[in-house]
Amino acid sequence: MPKTIITGKKVTDLETARKIVLAQPETEEFDHFGRPAFRIKKKRVFATLWPAENRMMVKLTPIDQSVFNSFDPAIFYPVQNKWGLDGATFVELSKVRLDMLEDVIHTAWETANTKPTKNKKL
């Protein structure tokens, strides 16, 4: 297991994560296959809590996922499926610093709030 390199104030409960997510503008909570999930403008999901595992999933771009993973792969790591290849990233809440959690949640919110570009064929 990789050594945790990020130290500082840790988040140990889901309620803190929920409050940070709900502080993002135009965000609402809803049930997503039995898990609390969060979307912006009633459309794009950008975070899901996994209560039993004390972790959350955030939807990042693959580049942002790589950046957060480089801080500490024991805290930020891709979901192990196709979604992970597209930027879905798990965050271990018992290990992450509060400021890093705020950063990753806001980054996911910004990603969801950005209008997707369509690949146009030339």
N, CA, C and O atoms as a GROMACS GRO file, in nm:
protein
  488
    1MET      N    1   0.084  -0.118   0.000
    1MET     CA    2   0.000   0.000   0.000
    1MET      C    3   0.089   0.124   0.000
    1MET      O    4   0.185   0.131   0.077
    2PRO      N    5   0.059   0.224  -0.086
    2PRO     CA    6   0.141   0.344  -0.091
    2PRO      C    7   0.135   0.422   0.040
    2PRO      O    8   0.032   0.426   0.107
    3LYS      N    9   0.246   0.483   0.074
    3LYS     CA   10   0.251   0.566   0.193
    3LYS      C   11   0.170   0.693   0.170
    3LYS      O   12   0.179   0.755   0.064
    4THR      N   13   0.092   0.733   0.271
    4THR     CA   14   0.015   0.856   0.260
    4THR      C   15   0.109   0.974   0.279
    4THR      O   16   0.176   0.985   0.382
    5ILE      N   17   0.115   1.062   0.179
    5ILE     CA   18   0.206   1.176   0.186
    5ILE      C   19   0.136   1.305   0.224
    5ILE      O   20   0.202   1.404   0.255
    6ILE      N   21   0.004   1.306   0.221
    6ILE     CA   22  -0.070   1.428   0.255
    6ILE      C   23  -0.107   1.421   0.403
    6ILE      O   24  -0.167   1.324   0.448
    7THR      N   25  -0.071   1.525   0.476
    7THR     CA   26  -0.103   1.528   0.618
    7THR      C   27  -0.180   1.656   0.649
    7THR      O   28  -0.188   1.745   0.565
    8GLY      N   29  -0.234   1.664   0.766
    8GLY     CA   30  -0.310   1.783   0.806
    8GLY      C   31  -0.446   1.742   0.855
    8GLY      O   32  -0.469   1.625   0.886
    9LYS      N   33  -0.539   1.838   0.865
    9LYS     CA   34  -0.672   1.810   0.915
    9LYS      C   35  -0.745   1.714   0.821
    9LYS      O   36  -0.755   1.739   0.701
   10LYS      N   37  -0.795   1.606   0.877
   10LYS     CA   38  -0.862   1.503   0.798
   10LYS      C   39  -1.013   1.515   0.811
   10LYS      O   40  -1.065   1.566   0.911
   11VAL      N   41  -1.082   1.467   0.710
   11VAL     CA   42  -1.227   1.458   0.713
   11VAL      C   43  -1.261   1.314   0.747
   11VAL      O   44  -1.216   1.222   0.679
   12THR      N   45  -1.338   1.292   0.852
   12THR     CA   46  -1.371   1.156   0.891
   12THR      C   47  -1.519   1.124   0.880
   12THR      O   48  -1.559   1.010   0.902
   13ASP      N   49  -1.599   1.222   0.845
   13ASP     CA   50  -1.741   1.191   0.835
   13ASP      C   51  -1.800   1.237   0.703
   13ASP      O   52  -1.752   1.330   0.639
   14LEU      N   53  -1.905   1.168   0.665
   14LEU     CA   54  -1.973   1.196   0.539
   14LEU      C   55  -2.048   1.328   0.543
   14LEU      O   56  -2.066   1.393   0.439
   15GLU      N   57  -2.093   1.369   0.661
   15GLU     CA   58  -2.169   1.494   0.671
   15GLU      C   59  -2.084   1.615   0.632
   15GLU      O   60  -2.135   1.708   0.569
   16THR      N   61  -1.956   1.613   0.668
   16THR     CA   62  -1.868   1.723   0.627
   16THR      C   63  -1.856   1.728   0.476
   16THR      O   64  -1.864   1.835   0.416
   17ALA      N   65  -1.837   1.612   0.415
   17ALA     CA   66  -1.828   1.605   0.269
   17ALA      C   67  -1.959   1.653   0.206
   17ALA      O   68  -1.958   1.728   0.109
   18ARG      N   69  -2.072   1.608   0.261
   18ARG     CA   70  -2.203   1.649   0.209
   18ARG      C   71  -2.219   1.801   0.215
   18ARG      O   72  -2.266   1.863   0.120
   19LYS      N   73  -2.180   1.862   0.327
   19LYS     CA   74  -2.193   2.008   0.341
   19LYS      C   75  -2.108   2.082   0.239
   19LYS      O   76  -2.151   2.182   0.183
   20ILE      N   77  -1.987   2.032   0.214
   20ILE     CA   78  -1.900   2.097   0.115
   20ILE      C   79  -1.962   2.087  -0.023
   20ILE      O   80  -1.962   2.184  -0.099
   21VAL      N   81  -2.015   1.970  -0.057
   21VAL     CA   82  -2.076   1.952  -0.189
   21VAL      C   83  -2.198   2.043  -0.203
   21VAL      O   84  -2.213   2.111  -0.305
   22LEU      N   85  -2.284   2.046  -0.103
   22LEU     CA   86  -2.406   2.126  -0.112
   22LEU      C   87  -2.378   2.276  -0.108
   22LEU      O   88  -2.467   2.356  -0.141
   23ALA      N   89  -2.259   2.316  -0.068
   23ALA     CA   90  -2.222   2.458  -0.070
   23ALA      C   91  -2.190   2.507  -0.211
   23ALA      O   92  -2.179   2.628  -0.234
   24GLN      N   93  -2.176   2.415  -0.306
   24GLN     CA   94  -2.150   2.455  -0.445
   24GLN      C   95  -2.281   2.509  -0.505
   24GLN      O   96  -2.387   2.452  -0.481
   25PRO      N   97  -2.273   2.617  -0.582
   25PRO     CA   98  -2.395   2.677  -0.638
   25PRO      C   99  -2.477   2.580  -0.723
   25PRO      O  100  -2.422   2.495  -0.793
   26GLU      N  101  -2.609   2.595  -0.715
   26GLU     CA  102  -2.704   2.521  -0.797
   26GLU      C  103  -2.691   2.369  -0.783
   26GLU      O  104  -2.716   2.294  -0.878
   27THR      N  105  -2.651   2.324  -0.665
   27THR     CA  106  -2.632   2.182  -0.641
   27THR      C  107  -2.749   2.126  -0.562
   27THR      O  108  -2.797   2.189  -0.467
   28GLU      N  109  -2.794   2.009  -0.600
   28GLU     CA  110  -2.899   1.941  -0.526
   28GLU      C  111  -2.859   1.797  -0.501
   28GLU      O  112  -2.785   1.736  -0.578
   29GLU      N  113  -2.911   1.743  -0.391
   29GLU     CA  114  -2.887   1.604  -0.354
   29GLU      C  115  -3.006   1.520  -0.399
   29GLU      O  116  -3.120   1.566  -0.394
   30PHE      N  117  -2.978   1.398  -0.444
   30PHE     CA  118  -3.084   1.304  -0.480
   30PHE      C  119  -3.033   1.162  -0.461
   30PHE      O  120  -2.913   1.140  -0.445
   31ASP      N  121  -3.125   1.067  -0.463
   31ASP     CA  122  -3.088   0.926  -0.450
   31ASP      C  123  -3.045   0.872  -0.586
   31ASP      O  124  -3.116   0.888  -0.686
   32HIS      N  125  -2.930   0.809  -0.588
   32HIS     CA  126  -2.876   0.752  -0.712
   32HIS      C  127  -2.839   0.607  -0.684
   32HIS      O  128  -2.730   0.579  -0.634
   33PHE      N  129  -2.929   0.515  -0.717
   33PHE     CA  130  -2.909   0.373  -0.692
   33PHE      C  131  -2.877   0.344  -0.545
   33PHE      O  132  -2.789   0.264  -0.514
   34GLY      N  133  -2.950   0.412  -0.455
   34GLY     CA  134  -2.935   0.389  -0.312
   34GLY      C  135  -2.823   0.466  -0.246
   34GLY      O  136  -2.796   0.447  -0.127
   35ARG      N  137  -2.757   0.554  -0.319
   35ARG     CA  138  -2.649   0.635  -0.263
   35ARG      C  139  -2.684   0.783  -0.276
   35ARG      O  140  -2.750   0.823  -0.373
   36PRO      N  141  -2.641   0.865  -0.179
   36PRO     CA  142  -2.660   1.009  -0.195
   36PRO      C  143  -2.572   1.060  -0.309
   36PRO      O  144  -2.451   1.036  -0.311
   37ALA      N  145  -2.632   1.129  -0.403
   37ALA     CA  146  -2.558   1.183  -0.517
   37ALA      C  147  -2.592   1.331  -0.532
   37ALA      O  148  -2.691   1.379  -0.478
   38PHE      N  149  -2.507   1.400  -0.606
   38PHE     CA  150  -2.520   1.545  -0.618
   38PHE      C  151  -2.506   1.584  -0.764
   38PHE      O  152  -2.418   1.536  -0.835
   39ARG      N  153  -2.596   1.673  -0.806
   39ARG     CA  154  -2.592   1.718  -0.944
   39ARG      C  155  -2.609   1.869  -0.948
   39ARG      O  156  -2.655   1.932  -0.854
   40ILE      N  157  -2.568   1.923  -1.060
   40ILE     CA  158  -2.578   2.066  -1.083
   40ILE      C  159  -2.687   2.092  -1.185
   40ILE      O  160  -2.698   2.021  -1.285
   41LYS      N  161  -2.767   2.193  -1.159
   41LYS     CA  162  -2.873   2.234  -1.251
   41LYS      C  163  -2.966   2.118  -1.290
   41LYS      O  164  -3.014   2.112  -1.403
   42LYS      N  165  -2.989   2.027  -1.196
   42LYS     CA  166  -3.078   1.912  -1.216
   42LYS      C  167  -3.034   1.823  -1.332
   42LYS      O  168  -3.116   1.748  -1.386
   43LYS      N  169  -2.907   1.829  -1.370
   43LYS     CA  170  -2.863   1.751  -1.484
   43LYS      C  171  -2.741   1.664  -1.454
   43LYS      O  172  -2.753   1.542  -1.446
   44ARG      N  173  -2.627   1.725  -1.437
   44ARG     CA  174  -2.501   1.653  -1.438
   44ARG      C  175  -2.456   1.613  -1.298
   44ARG      O  176  -2.432   1.699  -1.213
   45VAL      N  177  -2.443   1.483  -1.275
   45VAL     CA  178  -2.393   1.431  -1.148
   45VAL      C  179  -2.243   1.457  -1.142
   45VAL      O  180  -2.170   1.429  -1.238
   46PHE      N  181  -2.197   1.511  -1.030
   46PHE     CA  182  -2.053   1.533  -1.015
   46PHE      C  183  -1.995   1.472  -0.889
   46PHE      O  184  -1.873   1.473  -0.870
   47ALA      N  185  -2.080   1.418  -0.801
   47ALA     CA  186  -2.030   1.353  -0.680
   47ALA      C  187  -2.134   1.255  -0.627
   47ALA      O  188  -2.254   1.276  -0.641
   48THR      N  189  -2.085   1.148  -0.568
   48THR     CA  190  -2.169   1.046  -0.505
   48THR      C  191  -2.101   1.002  -0.376
   48THR      O  192  -1.981   0.975  -0.376
   49LEU      N  193  -2.177   0.993  -0.267
   49LEU     CA  194  -2.122   0.943  -0.141
   49LEU      C  195  -2.139   0.792  -0.135
   49LEU      O  196  -2.240   0.737  -0.179
   50TRP      N  197  -2.040   0.725  -0.080
   50TRP     CA  198  -2.043   0.581  -0.057
   50TRP      C  199  -2.033   0.560   0.095
   50TRP      O  200  -1.924   0.535   0.146
   51PRO      N  201  -2.146   0.570   0.168
   51PRO     CA  202  -2.142   0.567   0.314
   51PRO      C  203  -2.075   0.444   0.375
   51PRO      O  204  -1.996   0.458   0.469
   52ALA      N  205  -2.104   0.326   0.326
   52ALA     CA  206  -2.048   0.204   0.386
   52ALA      C  207  -1.895   0.200   0.375
   52ALA      O  208  -1.828   0.141   0.459
   53GLU      N  209  -1.841   0.264   0.272
   53GLU     CA  210  -1.696   0.262   0.248
   53GLU      C  211  -1.627   0.388   0.299
   53GLU      O  212  -1.504   0.398   0.292
   54ASN      N  213  -1.703   0.485   0.351
   54ASN     CA  214  -1.651   0.614   0.394
   54ASN      C  215  -1.565   0.680   0.286
   54ASN      O  216  -1.454   0.727   0.311
   55ARG      N  217  -1.620   0.680   0.165
   55ARG     CA  218  -1.551   0.745   0.054
   55ARG      C  219  -1.655   0.811  -0.035
   55ARG      O  220  -1.775   0.795  -0.016
   56MET      N  221  -1.606   0.885  -0.131
   56MET     CA  222  -1.696   0.946  -0.228
   56MET      C  223  -1.636   0.932  -0.366
   56MET      O  224  -1.516   0.909  -0.382
   57MET      N  225  -1.721   0.945  -0.466
   57MET     CA  226  -1.677   0.947  -0.604
   57MET      C  227  -1.702   1.088  -0.654
   57MET      O  228  -1.808   1.146  -0.632
   58VAL      N  229  -1.601   1.143  -0.724
   58VAL     CA  230  -1.617   1.271  -0.791
   58VAL      C  231  -1.586   1.250  -0.938
   58VAL      O  232  -1.501   1.168  -0.974
   59LYS      N  233  -1.654   1.325  -1.022
   59LYS     CA  234  -1.635   1.315  -1.167
   59LYS      C  235  -1.542   1.427  -1.210
   59LYS      O  236  -1.580   1.544  -1.209
   60LEU      N  237  -1.420   1.390  -1.248
   60LEU     CA  238  -1.319   1.484  -1.293
   60LEU      C  239  -1.291   1.461  -1.441
   60LEU      O  240  -1.341   1.366  -1.500
   61THR      N  241  -1.212   1.548  -1.500
   61THR     CA  242  -1.158   1.517  -1.632
   61THR      C  243  -1.044   1.418  -1.608
   61THR      O  244  -0.989   1.414  -1.498
   62PRO      N  245  -1.006   1.340  -1.708
   62PRO     CA  246  -0.892   1.250  -1.690
   62PRO      C  247  -0.763   1.324  -1.650
   62PRO      O  248  -0.682   1.270  -1.575
   63ILE      N  249  -0.744   1.446  -1.699
   63ILE     CA  250  -0.625   1.523  -1.662
   63ILE      C  251  -0.630   1.562  -1.515
   63ILE      O  252  -0.532   1.545  -1.443
   64ASP      N  253  -0.745   1.614  -1.469
   64ASP     CA  254  -0.758   1.649  -1.327
   64ASP      C  255  -0.745   1.525  -1.239
   64ASP      O  256  -0.685   1.531  -1.132
   65GLN      N  257  -0.799   1.414  -1.284
   65GLN     CA  258  -0.786   1.288  -1.209
   65GLN      C  259  -0.639   1.254  -1.190
   65GLN      O  260  -0.598   1.215  -1.080
   66SER      N  261  -0.561   1.267  -1.295
   66SER     CA  262  -0.418   1.238  -1.289
   66SER      C  263  -0.346   1.330  -1.191
   66SER      O  264  -0.258   1.286  -1.117
   67VAL      N  265  -0.383   1.457  -1.191
   67VAL     CA  266  -0.321   1.554  -1.100
   67VAL      C  267  -0.351   1.517  -0.955
   67VAL      O  268  -0.259   1.511  -0.873
   68PHE      N  269  -0.477   1.493  -0.922
   68PHE     CA  270  -0.511   1.458  -0.784
   68PHE      C  271  -0.449   1.324  -0.745
   68PHE      O  272  -0.401   1.309  -0.632
   69ASN      N  273  -0.448   1.228  -0.836
   69ASN     CA  274  -0.387   1.098  -0.808
   69ASN      C  275  -0.238   1.114  -0.777
   69ASN      O  276  -0.185   1.039  -0.695
   70SER      N  277  -0.172   1.210  -0.840
   70SER     CA  278  -0.029   1.229  -0.816
   70SER      C  279  -0.001   1.282  -0.675
   70SER      O  280   0.110   1.264  -0.625
   71PHE      N  281  -0.098   1.347  -0.610
   71PHE     CA  282  -0.079   1.392  -0.473
   71PHE      C  283  -0.066   1.272  -0.379
   71PHE      O  284   0.023   1.268  -0.294
   72ASP      N  285  -0.154   1.176  -0.395
   72ASP     CA  286  -0.149   1.055  -0.312
   72ASP      C  287  -0.247   0.952  -0.368
   72ASP      O  288  -0.368   0.968  -0.351
   73PRO      N  289  -0.197   0.847  -0.433
   73PRO     CA  290  -0.286   0.746  -0.492
   73PRO      C  291  -0.361   0.662  -0.390
   73PRO      O  292  -0.451   0.586  -0.428
   74ALA      N  293  -0.327   0.673  -0.262
   74ALA     CA  294  -0.406   0.604  -0.159
   74ALA      C  295  -0.530   0.685  -0.122
   74ALA      O  296  -0.620   0.633  -0.057
   75ILE      N  297  -0.533   0.811  -0.163
   75ILE     CA  298  -0.647   0.898  -0.133
   75ILE      C  299  -0.733   0.921  -0.256
   75ILE      O  300  -0.856   0.913  -0.248
   76PHE      N  301  -0.671   0.950  -0.369
   76PHE     CA  302  -0.740   0.980  -0.495
   76PHE      C  303  -0.703   0.873  -0.597
   76PHE      O  304  -0.587   0.862  -0.636
   77TYR      N  305  -0.801   0.794  -0.642
   77TYR     CA  306  -0.769   0.690  -0.738
   77TYR      C  307  -0.890   0.664  -0.829
   77TYR      O  308  -1.004   0.682  -0.787
   78PRO      N  309  -0.863   0.620  -0.953
   78PRO     CA  310  -0.973   0.598  -1.048
   78PRO      C  311  -1.066   0.486  -1.004
   78PRO      O  312  -1.023   0.386  -0.946
   79VAL      N  313  -1.195   0.504  -1.031
   79VAL     CA  314  -1.292   0.396  -1.015
   79VAL      C  315  -1.248   0.285  -1.110
   79VAL      O  316  -1.208   0.311  -1.223
   80GLN      N  317  -1.256   0.161  -1.065
   80GLN     CA  318  -1.203   0.048  -1.142
   80GLN      C  319  -1.301  -0.004  -1.247
   80GLN      O  320  -1.344  -0.119  -1.241
   81ASN      N  321  -1.335   0.081  -1.342
   81ASN     CA  322  -1.419   0.040  -1.454
   81ASN      C  323  -1.407   0.147  -1.563
   81ASN      O  324  -1.322   0.235  -1.555
   82LYS      N  325  -1.493   0.139  -1.664
   82LYS     CA  326  -1.488   0.237  -1.773
   82LYS      C  327  -1.505   0.380  -1.721
   82LYS      O  328  -1.444   0.472  -1.774
   83TRP      N  329  -1.588   0.397  -1.620
   83TRP     CA  330  -1.609   0.531  -1.565
   83TRP      C  331  -1.477   0.589  -1.514
   83TRP      O  332  -1.452   0.709  -1.529
   84GLY      N  333  -1.395   0.506  -1.456
   84GLY     CA  334  -1.265   0.552  -1.407
   84GLY      C  335  -1.176   0.603  -1.518
   84GLY      O  336  -1.101   0.698  -1.499
   85LEU      N  337  -1.185   0.540  -1.635
   85LEU     CA  338  -1.107   0.586  -1.750
   85LEU      C  339  -1.152   0.724  -1.797
   85LEU      O  340  -1.075   0.798  -1.858
   86ASP      N  341  -1.278   0.758  -1.769
   86ASP     CA  342  -1.334   0.887  -1.809
   86ASP      C  343  -1.324   0.993  -1.699
   86ASP      O  344  -1.376   1.104  -1.716
   87GLY      N  345  -1.258   0.962  -1.588
   87GLY     CA  346  -1.236   1.061  -1.483
   87GLY      C  347  -1.306   1.036  -1.350
   87GLY      O  348  -1.283   1.110  -1.255
   88ALA      N  349  -1.392   0.934  -1.342
   88ALA     CA  350  -1.456   0.904  -1.214
   88ALA      C  351  -1.348   0.862  -1.113
   88ALA      O  352  -1.271   0.770  -1.138
   89THR      N  353  -1.345   0.932  -1.000
   89THR     CA  354  -1.235   0.919  -0.905
   89THR      C  355  -1.288   0.898  -0.764
   89THR      O  356  -1.374   0.973  -0.718
   90PHE      N  357  -1.237   0.796  -0.696
   90PHE     CA  358  -1.271   0.776  -0.556
   90PHE      C  359  -1.183   0.865  -0.469
   90PHE      O  360  -1.066   0.890  -0.500
   91VAL      N  361  -1.241   0.913  -0.359
   91VAL     CA  362  -1.170   0.993  -0.259
   91VAL      C  363  -1.192   0.925  -0.124
   91VAL      O  364  -1.306   0.910  -0.080
   92GLU      N  365  -1.084   0.886  -0.058
   92GLU     CA  366  -1.092   0.823   0.074
   92GLU      C  367  -1.107   0.933   0.179
   92GLU      O  368  -1.012   1.006   0.208
   93LEU      N  369  -1.226   0.944   0.237
   93LEU     CA  370  -1.257   1.055   0.327
   93LEU      C  371  -1.179   1.050   0.458
   93LEU      O  372  -1.151   1.155   0.516
   94SER      N  373  -1.143   0.932   0.505
   94SER     CA  374  -1.069   0.924   0.631
   94SER      C  375  -0.922   0.962   0.616
   94SER      O  376  -0.851   0.976   0.716
   95LYS      N  377  -0.877   0.980   0.492
   95LYS     CA  378  -0.735   1.011   0.469
   95LYS      C  379  -0.711   1.150   0.412
   95LYS      O  380  -0.600   1.202   0.420
   96VAL      N  381  -0.813   1.210   0.353
   96VAL     CA  382  -0.793   1.335   0.279
   96VAL      C  383  -0.794   1.457   0.372
   96VAL      O  384  -0.872   1.463   0.467
   97ARG      N  385  -0.707   1.553   0.342
   97ARG     CA  386  -0.708   1.681   0.413
   97ARG      C  387  -0.832   1.759   0.372
   97ARG      O  388  -0.879   1.747   0.259
   98LEU      N  389  -0.885   1.838   0.463
   98LEU     CA  390  -1.006   1.915   0.437
   98LEU      C  391  -0.988   2.008   0.317
   98LEU      O  392  -1.077   2.018   0.233
   99ASP      N  393  -0.874   2.077   0.308
   99ASP     CA  394  -0.854   2.169   0.196
   99ASP      C  395  -0.846   2.095   0.063
   99ASP      O  396  -0.891   2.147  -0.039
  100MET      N  397  -0.788   1.975   0.062
  100MET     CA  398  -0.782   1.896  -0.061
  100MET      C  399  -0.921   1.847  -0.100
  100MET      O  400  -0.954   1.842  -0.219
  101LEU      N  401  -1.002   1.810  -0.001
  101LEU     CA  402  -1.138   1.767  -0.030
  101LEU      C  403  -1.218   1.882  -0.091
  101LEU      O  404  -1.290   1.864  -0.189
  102GLU      N  405  -1.203   2.001  -0.034
  102GLU     CA  406  -1.271   2.118  -0.091
  102GLU      C  407  -1.226   2.141  -0.235
  102GLU      O  408  -1.308   2.171  -0.322
  103ASP      N  409  -1.096   2.128  -0.261
  103ASP     CA  410  -1.044   2.149  -0.397
  103ASP      C  411  -1.099   2.047  -0.496
  103ASP      O  412  -1.141   2.084  -0.606
  104VAL      N  413  -1.099   1.920  -0.458
  104VAL     CA  414  -1.144   1.817  -0.553
  104VAL      C  415  -1.294   1.828  -0.578
  104VAL      O  416  -1.340   1.806  -0.691
  105ILE      N  417  -1.371   1.862  -0.476
  105ILE     CA  418  -1.515   1.880  -0.495
  105ILE      C  419  -1.542   1.999  -0.586
  105ILE      O  420  -1.625   1.991  -0.677
  106HIS      N  421  -1.473   2.110  -0.562
  106HIS     CA  422  -1.495   2.227  -0.647
  106HIS      C  423  -1.451   2.200  -0.791
  106HIS      O  424  -1.515   2.245  -0.886
  107THR      N  425  -1.342   2.126  -0.808
  107THR     CA  426  -1.297   2.091  -0.943
  107THR      C  427  -1.402   2.006  -1.014
  107THR      O  428  -1.429   2.028  -1.132
  108ALA      N  429  -1.460   1.910  -0.943
  108ALA     CA  430  -1.566   1.826  -1.002
  108ALA      C  431  -1.688   1.912  -1.037
  108ALA      O  432  -1.749   1.893  -1.142
  109TRP      N  433  -1.723   2.005  -0.948
  109TRP     CA  434  -1.836   2.094  -0.976
  109TRP      C  435  -1.809   2.178  -1.100
  109TRP      O  436  -1.897   2.193  -1.185
  110GLU      N  437  -1.688   2.233  -1.112
  110GLU     CA  438  -1.653   2.313  -1.230
  110GLU      C  439  -1.661   2.229  -1.358
  110GLU      O  440  -1.708   2.277  -1.461
  111THR      N  441  -1.616   2.106  -1.350
  111THR     CA  442  -1.623   2.016  -1.466
  111THR      C  443  -1.768   1.994  -1.506
  111THR      O  444  -1.801   1.998  -1.625
  112ALA      N  445  -1.855   1.971  -1.408
  112ALA     CA  446  -1.997   1.948  -1.438
  112ALA      C  447  -2.064   2.075  -1.488
  112ALA      O  448  -2.161   2.068  -1.564
  113ASN      N  449  -2.015   2.190  -1.448
  113ASN     CA  450  -2.076   2.317  -1.486
  113ASN      C  451  -2.026   2.368  -1.621
  113ASN      O  452  -2.078   2.466  -1.673
  114THR      N  453  -1.926   2.303  -1.677
  114THR     CA  454  -1.872   2.342  -1.807
  114THR      C  455  -1.947   2.268  -1.916
  114THR      O  456  -1.963   2.146  -1.910
  115LYS      N  457  -1.993   2.343  -2.012
  115LYS     CA  458  -2.067   2.282  -2.123
  115LYS      C  459  -1.973   2.190  -2.202
  115LYS      O  460  -1.865   2.233  -2.242
  116PRO      N  461  -2.014   2.065  -2.223
  116PRO     CA  462  -1.927   1.974  -2.298
  116PRO      C  463  -1.909   2.020  -2.442
  116PRO      O  464  -2.001   2.072  -2.505
  117THR      N  465  -1.790   2.000  -2.492
  117THR     CA  466  -1.765   2.034  -2.633
  117THR      C  467  -1.793   1.912  -2.718
  117THR      O  468  -1.766   1.798  -2.678
  118LYS      N  469  -1.846   1.936  -2.834
  118LYS     CA  470  -1.876   1.826  -2.926
  118LYS      C  471  -1.762   1.814  -3.025
  118LYS      O  472  -1.713   1.914  -3.079
  119ASN      N  473  -1.720   1.692  -3.049
  119ASN     CA  474  -1.616   1.668  -3.148
  119ASN      C  475  -1.677   1.683  -3.287
  119ASN      O  476  -1.764   1.605  -3.327
  120LYS      N  477  -1.631   1.783  -3.356
  120LYS     CA  478  -1.682   1.805  -3.491
  120LYS      C  479  -1.585   1.744  -3.591
  120LYS      O  480  -1.464   1.761  -3.581
  121LYS      N  481  -1.640   1.673  -3.685
  121LYS     CA  482  -1.557   1.614  -3.789
  121LYS      C  483  -1.523   1.720  -3.892
  121LYS      O  484  -1.608   1.800  -3.932
  122LEU      N  485  -1.400   1.717  -3.934
  122LEU     CA  486  -1.356   1.814  -4.035
  122LEU      C  487  -1.384   1.765  -4.174
  122LEU      O  488  -1.353   1.834  -4.271
   0.00000   0.00000   0.00000
